[in-house]
Amino acid sequence: MKFVIDSAIPYLQGVLEPFAQVVCLPGREIGAADVRDADALIVRTRTRCDEHLLGQSRVKMIATATIGFDHIDRTWCAARGIEVATAAGCNARGVLQWVAAVLESLSRRQGWSPREKTLGIVGVGHVGSLVKSYAEAWGFRVLCCDPPREEREQCGFLPLEEVARHSDLLTFHTPLDDSTRHMCGETLLRQMKPEAVVINSSRGEVVDGQALCESGHPCVLDVWEHEPDLHPGLLARTLLATPHIAGYSRQGKANASAMSVAALARRFGLPLEGWYPPEVRASEPCPIGWEELRTTIRGFYDIEAESRRLKSRPEDFEFLRDHYAYREEYF
C-alpha cells in the first residue's frame, strides 16, 4: 500500500510506515503523478482533490485533517467510489477559545460587559454549540441561526436576518457551500446595527470581503476571501486579524491526525484503533467563568500580539500559518 500525506500535518511521523509506503509532500505540491499509485491520501485544505488530481489514480480514500471539505469534489469522488473522511469537530474547542480571546479583547478595549451585548451565532454545529453554551454562561444574550438544524430539529433558532438585526456581535461557524457563500453580503450588512461587529472563523468566502470593507462595519477575521492575498482595505479596518489559525490548538491538531489515522485503519484493516499522539495531553473540557477567563486567556493566547504581527506583514500570511506554535487548550 501507498499513502500520500501533507507534510505539514503533525504527529504522524512513523505511525503508518510499518504498514505502507508513506510519501510526505507539501500540500500545495501534491500532484497527479504523486498519487497515481497511491491507495489513500491524508490532506488539508491546500490540496484540491478532484478529477484533475485523481483521474488516473487508484486512490480509494481521502482523509482530510480538517473540518472543512470544500477542497474536495465529493460528488466526483462518490461517483468513483472514493471514500471521503473528514475530521469534523476536531478543533471545535480550539475555535471556541479563539472566540473567547476575541470577546475578551473587545470587551476590555471597548469597555463593555457580556450582559450588555447580544451575540448572534450563525451555524450551531460542533463549534457554534460550544460558543452558545459558554457565551450564555458568560452572560451574553445569545441568538442562533442554523436553518438545516432548525428544519430537522425545531430548535427555536431564528432566521438569519432577524439574528443579524438584533446582534451586537455576529459570529459565523458554517461550512462553505452554495447556500453559505457570501451569506454575509451587502444586503445582510445593511440590516445590521451600524456598530455591530462581524466575526468570521469559518471560511473566507462566507463573508463578501468587498461588501464588508465598504459597509464600515467593524470586524474580526481569521479567514479571508482569496487568502493568502488579503484585501488591504479590509485588513486595515479589522479590529483583530489572524492568519486562518482559529482552530490551531495542540489538541485540535492531535484530534485531526488521530481521526485521519482511524479512518485509514478502518478502511485498510490496520491495527491502529484508538491511536492518539502520545506527546499531546488530551483536553479536559470544563466550565470557566467570565472573570476567570479575563484573568487567564492572555496567558494562553495573546490574540492582540498575533493580530499586530499579521497587520505589520500580511505578505507573511502563509509563513505565519505554517510555522504556528499550536496553542494549549485549557477549558
CORBEL-V459863 format. One record per residue. RES is the residue in one letter. D_CENTER is the distance of its C-alpha to the mean C-alpha in Angstrom with 1 decimal. Layout:
RES_D_CENTER + RES_D_CENTER
This chain:
M_31.0 + K_28.6 + F_24.8 + V_22.9 + I_19.9 + D_17.6 + S_19.2 + A_16.2 + I_15.0 + P_16.6 + Y_19.2 + L_20.5 + Q_23.7 + G_26.7 + V_25.2 + L_25.8 + E_28.7 + P_31.4 + F_30.8 + A_29.9 + Q_30.1 + V_26.7 + V_25.9 + C_23.1 + L_22.2 + P_19.8 + G_17.2 + R_18.6 + E_22.1 + I_22.0 + G_24.7 + A_26.9 + A_29.6 + D_27.3 + V_26.3 + R_29.6 + D_30.9 + A_27.6 + D_27.1 + A_23.4 + L_20.3 + I_17.3 + V_14.9 + R_11.5 + T_10.5 + R_13.5 + T_16.0 + R_17.1 + C_18.7 + D_21.5 + E_25.3 + H_25.7 + L_24.1 + L_25.3 + G_28.4 + Q_30.9 + S_29.1 + R_29.7 + V_26.1 + K_25.8 + M_22.2 + I_18.8 + A_16.3 + T_12.8 + A_11.1 + T_7.6 + I_6.6 + G_7.2 + F_10.9 + D_12.1 + H_13.4 + I_15.7 + D_18.9 + R_19.1 + T_22.3 + W_24.0 + C_22.9 + A_24.1 + A_27.4 + R_28.0 + G_27.2 + I_24.1 + E_22.0 + V_18.2 + A_16.2 + T_12.5 + A_10.9 + A_9.9 + G_9.4 + C_9.5 + N_7.3 + A_7.9 + R_10.6 + G_9.0 + V_6.8 + L_10.3 + Q_12.1 + W_10.3 + V_11.4 + A_14.7 + A_15.3 + V_14.9 + L_17.3 + E_19.7 + S_20.0 + L_20.7 + S_23.2 + R_25.0 + R_25.3 + Q_26.2 + G_28.3 + W_27.1 + S_26.5 + P_24.1 + R_27.2 + E_27.7 + K_24.4 + T_22.9 + L_19.1 + G_17.9 + I_14.8 + V_13.9 + G_12.4 + V_13.6 + G_12.1 + H_10.7 + V_8.8 + G_11.3 + S_14.2 + L_13.7 + V_13.4 + K_16.5 + S_18.4 + Y_18.1 + A_18.6 + E_21.7 + A_23.0 + W_22.7 + G_24.8 + F_22.8 + R_24.0 + V_21.0 + L_21.0 + C_18.7 + C_18.2 + D_17.1 + P_19.9 + P_19.3 + R_19.4 + E_22.3 + E_24.2 + R_23.9 + E_24.4 + Q_26.0 + C_23.9 + G_25.4 + F_22.3 + L_23.3 + P_23.1 + L_20.6 + E_23.5 + E_24.9 + V_21.8 + A_21.4 + R_25.1 + H_25.2 + S_22.1 + D_22.3 + L_18.6 + L_16.3 + T_12.5 + F_10.4 + H_8.1 + T_9.3 + P_9.0 + L_10.9 + D_14.5 + D_18.0 + S_17.9 + T_14.8 + R_15.4 + H_16.9 + M_17.1 + C_17.1 + G_20.1 + E_23.7 + T_24.9 + L_22.4 + L_22.5 + R_26.2 + Q_26.1 + M_24.2 + K_26.1 + P_26.9 + E_25.2 + A_22.2 + V_19.0 + V_16.0 + I_12.6 + N_9.6 + S_5.9 + S_5.2 + R_7.2 + G_10.1 + E_12.7 + V_12.2 + V_14.3 + D_17.5 + G_17.6 + Q_21.4 + A_22.1 + L_20.0 + C_21.9 + E_25.2 + S_24.7 + G_25.0 + H_22.3 + P_20.8 + C_17.1 + V_14.2 + L_11.6 + D_8.7 + V_8.3 + W_11.8 + E_14.1 + H_15.9 + E_13.9 + P_15.3 + D_18.2 + L_17.5 + H_19.9 + P_22.3 + G_23.3 + L_19.9 + L_19.0 + A_22.4 + R_22.0 + T_18.6 + L_19.3 + L_16.4 + A_14.5 + T_12.0 + P_11.1 + H_7.4 + I_7.4 + A_6.1 + G_5.4 + Y_8.4 + S_11.0 + R_14.0 + Q_13.8 + G_10.2 + K_11.4 + A_14.7 + N_13.5 + A_11.8 + S_15.1 + A_17.2 + M_15.9 + S_16.5 + V_19.9 + A_20.7 + A_20.2 + L_22.5 + A_24.9 + R_25.3 + R_25.8 + F_28.2 + G_29.9 + L_28.8 + P_29.8 + L_26.4 + E_25.8 + G_24.0 + W_23.2 + Y_20.8 + P_20.8 + P_23.9 + E_23.1 + V_20.1 + R_21.0 + A_19.2 + S_17.9 + E_20.3 + P_18.9 + C_21.3 + P_22.0 + I_22.3 + G_24.3 + W_23.7 + E_26.5 + E_25.3 + L_21.8 + R_23.5 + T_25.5 + T_23.0 + I_19.5 + R_20.7 + G_22.2 + F_18.8 + Y_16.7 + D_18.5 + I_16.0 + E_19.1 + A_20.2 + E_16.9 + S_17.1 + R_20.8 + R_20.1 + L_17.8 + K_20.3 + S_23.2 + R_22.1 + P_19.5 + E_20.9 + D_19.5 + F_15.8 + E_15.6 + F_17.8 + L_15.9 + R_12.7 + D_14.8 + H_17.0 + Y_14.6 + A_16.3 + Y_13.9 + R_14.3 + E_16.2 + E_15.2 + Y_18.3 + F_18.0
